[in-house]
């Protein structure tokens, strides 16, 4: 069990282990590799550099639509007709954009448009979904930006639902990794349903998913491709492989601005394999198991239980797991009231005297404030502590 040590306020979680493996050489303008289980970025290059998202935009479009479905503002079997506006913006029926070829005269369901947008990157579906959910594409862009702000995507701003090049339509590799993580976390059933599909047939036309990793790596279960002349070839991908203690480990890779369709697939595979092969995840705390039980003042209980509400993992270079040491740092004195889930202090993990990771520690059980006499007595005791 971790030992308690006095400290000031907890530091923010580190972006990556202090003890790192030599990074891979990735031919992309920017890239990020995120371990979902630990929340750590294993490697990155220019992660906060502004870039065009191209059709990676549709990850957020899907997120907003999934949220509308969850809130029952729309339904999967709801039928709509393609608007003239969506038809015009998607190329007026010309073979110049990615479309699922919705017929202006034939109603289409929300479900069909989700398949088209996610699997074959259909712009006509993206524009129409935006109009249904947001009232207009501008209204939908507002919803996209509200979600981006809520999710902490500080380098991202959307102006359209399809990813067309426009002034101010911008993101970063780091933000795309966070967005992908949020969609998989918040809508796991929808992610599993749509993103692993290799092809989709609609209007007697079958099109393949452009994410070649679905063919190249059986552990990859989705995400999204993108391309414009300005953005280059981009790919967000995710893969799951067995982890420690019977868990499943998921990595999310983002490559922006590669040279070709083949390059974005090859560089993504290289990035994924590097992460799985060179890093392992170590569970440093079990869910709802106290790491320390420090004395608490002015409370109805004598001690507080500090730990994690969920299993806590860190990513470390392979072979380093046996060398890890940890300690809980926390405010002193600890004074009631404290609420379950409240962050108090941090778990600092080190190896060979260097900090590997730091994670915020939570209160596991609420400790209410004591009565006036108990508080007064502890106030006196604290004066002499």
C-alpha angles and dihedrals in degrees: 000000000000118000122236119243131176116252145150125257115324119267121238115267111272117249094229139359115288089224103062139180119235104276122243122253106249122184099220136106089240137354143176133195114199127188105213096197095056097026090228128137104230096192138347144170122204090344094167098042111125111249137164111261096209109184092347079086086079091071087069092040088056092045092055092046092048088052091051089051092049090051090048093238088130135013133223093238093049110125125214137169120240108258123232088241093055090045092052095046091049092057106278092267094308119134094244101104138039106272140156088219101241111195114236090222099046122075115236128202128235087241093056092048092050090053091048096047097045102037103035099019093242113193094192089058092046094053093045094048088051092054093047095049101032102030088237136014090258090052090049091050087056089055090049092052093047090055091046090054092046091051092049097248094155097170096049133093127164128205099170141024100234104049099251113165109265134151110274096015097125146142143162134239090246092053092049090054091051092047093050090049091051094050093049091046099044099037107027096153093051091046091053092045100051114018101061095053113117098202144006132207123207133154088008090300122116118200130181128233109257092219098102091186088078085071100033101049123032091201092062111096101178156284136155144299128211139187140174128149090253097043098041120208112330134181137184110193138171133201135185125209133166115282138187125303093017092301129135119238120213127194125191118203127192124191119181128190103009121163102247147354090268092048095053090051095045095046091048092051089048091051094047094047091048091054097047094043100044103037134053130190121237123196106228097178138016123229116273093358113127115240092189135000105207125185114268124205129220092011137123088240126056095224140026126224114229124189140092131309088214133028110286119221135182130195116231136168110276113272094027096093095090092054097057123121126183140193135180116234117197144160117278125243100030109212129193144272101066125161129220108262093024114136113241117166128327144261109243115200121195140175126196089356095304125110111249100178143344125207131184114253121221137211107251098197130027116250112200124211116269123240122278094269093050092048092048092050092050090047089058092046091051090055089064098038 
